[in-house]
């Protein structure tokens, strides 16, 4: 997609983050961060990469998983209909990791849309609003913390799937959760290896 269209989608998502009623979902999105190609120089991009930070505890938002209600939130904000790849994060831990490198804060519940960041992204000067890079030791500690959260989540997802494996009803929500949690765990394990 064209750079201007990508920036338009990002700005539209930031507006939607601020427009949703606080009591409508099981969780609240409290920050929207951009990362990846959109923080580079203007050019056509395949997908807009964002991190959505929720008010949920860390254990409810392991790496590459979706909190309960995320699909409904994505439909309400049109996130699911746009070329946006979102990862979910907890406000109780840093947003960055090995994949979310030097993100830029676009919107927060506390301050609304960060106009300076949106202008920088639009102008192709996203580098000016990105966070500082962690040291190798900080990154390693972050990945170790995320791996521990991910392992706990993997055990829970596996048990949920096992408990419902032969029960009546749809198994898809449990198998999808197990798949996402497994993918996140293996990604973190590879990053640490």
Phi, psi and omega in degrees: 000157179292150182304313183297324178292320178297316179296321177300314179298319179296314180297319179297318178296319178300319178296317180296324178302320181279342184270342186288139178294142186295331186261007186281333185239163178292340180222168175242139170277125184250345177209149173235122180241143173255149175208175177083210187302330184291347178263009181259201179282150182301131176190170176295141180234151178282316186210151176265125181258126179226155171245128178254116183264127181254169176271012180281155176296157182306318183294344178266358181224060178293160184307130177067014175261174177237130177292158177302128181098356182297322180295319178296318178298315181298322178290322181292331182260001184068010177304319183289345182258359182245161181282064182238130175255114184251139169244143184261139182225164176258145178288351181273003180217161177300148180285329187280155171200205183290338179259325179267083185267122175047062181289167177239130179286123182257324182210146171219151179297328181288320188240357181077206182288133177271090185304320180301318180293316179296320178295317180298317178298314181300320181281351183081020178245036180304334178306328183288339183245008179282154176287163178289150178286142176286159173287161177304323180291319177298318179296317179298314178299319179298316180294322178296318177298315180295324179296320178296317177298316182295322179294318177299317180294322179297318178296319178295314181296321178296318180293318178301315180296314181299316181296331184254000186307315183249014178276157176292157179106173183287135178264345186306314180302325181282322178290323177295318178297319178295318178298312181298315182294320177296316179300315178297316180298313181294324177299314179294319178299317177296320181295325179282336182281000000 
